[in-house]
């Protein structure tokens, strides 16, 4: 997506977590971003900015950048600075990916600098944190989002800017996803159902709620559609544009969704109201509107429906490359996926 937008004349920036490989083979600047500020790895100490191997991991472009401060605040400040700079270039379209690490471990709030030396060698922080620190970490992130929105308003850019807020997976350790069950690394709804909010006053009426099922990959198609940029025909998108839904939340379309992951041999298919789930070799069938906690297994009551959904998932899976043996992270794909490079 950033590469296609960049080619279409957009300025592009990634501020925050990258976690997709290191230079010289990989990196944001090699993947369509003009600017990058943040950690290359998945999680770092919020004060020393060291990754789980103990190495300093904060970058500006492809150069190490040492800055004092709480990481969430550094990312927020850099994002506001980017908006301020874009405002000095009237008519210049831009794309900003702001990837906060909060509330990812370690469990440190803005006032926990004294913990940094203890935490930096144990980033999972298994003996630390609580629901109160978790809430405050989210609050610090919310403050930064508020500052970003204020910057857009200050420069008169809010009305014509599409802002999307979402998450990459369900909560972990101190989160509360009631009434959903499970969390990160689970294919139950608590692990895969995440919030998304889209704000674009020029195109989206306020106060709408959509029941459309979708996946993160759909935002690539949606953003490109909103920008009037075509996908590369050599690399067709897996996602489906949600732009019609954003403009009219009453519009919905059929959207079977598939997941697979090595952890506990989990497999899942969501098709309309129904969900097929396999965990540890056991098959489950749930009607989600009636049972979003996924407690009432209807597999025995509706064997034909279970067989149909299981066969549909296996047919889809046959079109996909095998899962690498060392894969430990969930992989989500939509129904129209075809074999990829």
N, C-alpha and C positions, 0 to 999 in steps of 0.2 A: 504493500500500500504506500509507504513513504516514497519508495522509488518511483512509482507511477505518478504520484503527486508532484514529486520533484521534477520529473521530466515534463510535467504540464505547467511548470512555472511557479509552483508553490515553494515557499521557504519552509524547511522542515527541521524540527528539533525534538530530541528525546532528552527529557530531564527525569532522572531516577533510574530504577532498576533495568538492566539489560538482560543478563543471564542467558545469553545465547552464543557463548563462545568468545574467545579472546583474539586480539590481533596477534600475528598479522593475517591469519586466515579469516577471522570474523570480527565483527564490531559494528556499532551503529553507523559510523561514517562510511562503512563498506556496504551498508544496507539501505541507502536512500536518505539518511539524515545529514543535514548540513552541520548541525551542532549536536553535541552530547555533553551532559554533565551528570555524573552519578556513579554508582558502583557497577562494575562489570559482572559481578557474581550475583547470587540470589539473595543473600542476607549478610548484613554487616553490623558491627557494633555502631550504635547511633552517635557515639562521641569520638572514638578513636578511628572509626571508619575502616576497621580491619575485618577481613573476611574470616571464614572458619579455619583457614590455614595459617592465620596470624599475620597475613600480609596486608599492608595498607591498600585499600581498594576504593579510592575516589578519584575520578578522572574528569578532565576537561578535554574533550576530543580524545586523542590517544596519548595524552601526557598526564602523568600523575598530578593531582591537584590537592594540596594540603590546605584545608580550611578548618578553623575552629568553629564548633557549633553543633547543635543537635540536628541530625540529618534531615528530619522532616522539615524543620525550619529552613535549612539550606536549600532544599528542593523547592519549597514554596517561594522563597525569595528569588531564586533563579528564574522560576516560571513567571513571576510578576515582572522581573527585569526583561524577560523575553517579550512579553506583551507590550511593555513600554517602548521597546526598540521597534517592534513591528508597527506601533502606532505612528512612528516617525517616517513610515514608508506608506503613505496613503495609496490604497488600491492594490497593495501587494498581498496576495492571498498567502496564508500560512497554515501549517499543520503542526500542532504541539502534542506530543505524547508525554503525559506527566504520570510517571509510574512510581507512586509512593511505595516505600517498603512497609510502612505502618499499615496494620498492627502486627507485622511479621516479628517473630522472635529476633533478638532477645527482648525481654520485657522491660524496657526502659522508657520512662517519661522524660519530659524536658528537664525535670528537677533531679534526675538520677545520675548526674555526671560522676558522683563518687563511686558508682558501681562499675564504671567502665573498665578499670584494670582487672577487676574480678571477672567480668563478663566476657571480655574479648577473647579469652582462651576457652570459653565454654558458651558459644553463641546460642546453643539450644536452650541454655538457661533453665535446666530441668528443675532446679530447686528454687527458682525465682518466679516473680510475677504473681498477679492475682486479678480478680475481676475489676478491681479499682484501677490498677495500672493499665489494664487493657482498655478500659473506657477512656482513660486520659490520653492514651496513645491515639485513639480514634478522634478524640476531641482536638488534639493538636493538628491532625490531618484536616479535620473539618475547618479549623481556623484558616489553614493555608488555602483551601478551596474557596473560602469566603474572600480572602485577599485577592485571589485570581479573578473571581467574579467582579469584585470592586474595581480592579484594574480595567476590565473590559468595559464596565459602565463608565468609568472616568474618561475613557477615550472614545466613547460613543460607538463601541464595537459590539456590545452585547446582543443587539437585535439581530445582527446578521452573522453571528458566530454559532455554529452547532457545538454544543458542549455535551459530552457523554460521560457519565459516571457509571462504572461497573467494577466487578471483581473477577478474579481468575478462578476461584474455587471457594468452597464453603469454609466456615470458620474453623479455628483450631484452638484446642486447650481451654481457653477462657471464654470462648464465644457462647452465645445463646441463640440458637436457631429455631426455637420453639415455633410451631409444633413439629418441625422437621427432625428427622433422625439422622445421625452420622455427621461427618465433617470432612475436612480435607483428607484425601486418599480413599474416600468411600464413594460408591456410585448410588447410594441412597440419596434422597433429595437434599439432605443436609450437606452433602459433599459437592453437589453439582448445581443446585438452584441458587442463583446469586441475584442481587438487586441490579437493576439498571435504570438510570434516569437520563432522559434526553431533554435538553433545553435549547430552544431556537425560536425566539419570539416571532421572527418574521415568517416562520413556516409551521410551528407547532403551537396549537391552542393550549393554553394553560389548563391544568387540572385533569387531563385525560389519563385514563388507565387502560392499558392494553392487555389482553389475555393471550397474545400471540406467543407461541413457543419459538425460541430462537437460540442461537449459540454465538459465542464471541466472534467466530469467523464471519458472521453476518455483518458485523460492523465494518469490516473491510469493504464488503460490497456496498454497504449503505453510504459510507463516507465517499467512496469513489463516485457513486451515483449522484450524491448531493453536489459533488464538485464538477460533475459532467466529464469525468475521466473514465475512459474505457479500460477494461482489463487487458493484459497482454494476451493475445490469442494463442500464443504458444503455451501459456500457463493459465488455463481457465480457473476461475475462482470456485472454491468449494462453498462459499457463503452465498446467501440470497439477500438482496437489498430489502431493508425494512422501511425505506423512504415512504412508500404508500401508507404504511401503518402509522408512521410518525405524523403524517398529514391528516389521517383519519383513523383514530384508535379503534373504531368499530370494524375496520377491515381486518380480516384474518385469512390465513391460507394454510393448507395442509403442510405439515412440516415434521415428518418422522426424524428422530434424532438417535444417533448411535454412539455408544461408548465402548471402550475396551481398555483393560489395563492388566498388567501382570499381578499386581498385588491382590492376593486371595483369589486369583483367577476370575476377576469380576468382569461381567459383560452386561450391557443394558440396551434396551430399545424403548423409546417413548414414542407412541403413535396415538395422537389424540388424547383421550382420557386415560388410556391404558399404558402400563409399563411392564415390560418383561425384565427381570433381573436374575442374574446368576451370581452366586457368591459361594466359594468353597465347594463347588460342584452341585449346589442345590439350586433348583429353579423356583422362582417366585413370580406371581402375577398380581398386580395391584391396580385398582381403579383409583387414580389419584384424587379426583375431586371429592370422592367419598372417603378417602383414607390416605391423606397426604403424609401421615406418620408411617405408612407402609408396615402396618401391623397385621392386617387381615390378608393372608395369602390365599388367593382365589384359584390357585393352580388346580386343585382337586375338583373344584366346583365347575370350572370352565376349561376342561382339557383341550377342547378344539381351539379355543382362542389362544391358549398358551402355546399350542403346537404351531399355529399360524405365525405368531409373533417370533417364536424361537426360530422357525424356518426363515422368516424374513431377515432376521438378524444374521443368521448363518450365511444366507445368500449374499447379503451385503459384505460380510467379512471376507468371503471368497474373492471379492474384487480388490481387496486391500493387500498391501505387502505384509509379510509376517511381522509380528511384534519382536523386536530384538530381545534376546534373553536378558540383557542388562537394563532393560527399560523398567523404570520404577514409577513413572509419572503417568497419570491418566491421560489418554488421548481421546479427544472428542471429535467426531466427524458427523457431517450431515448426510441425509439419505442419498443425495445425488453425487457423492464422492465416487471417483473412478481411480484406477491405479495411477500412482504418481511417480515422478522421477526418483 
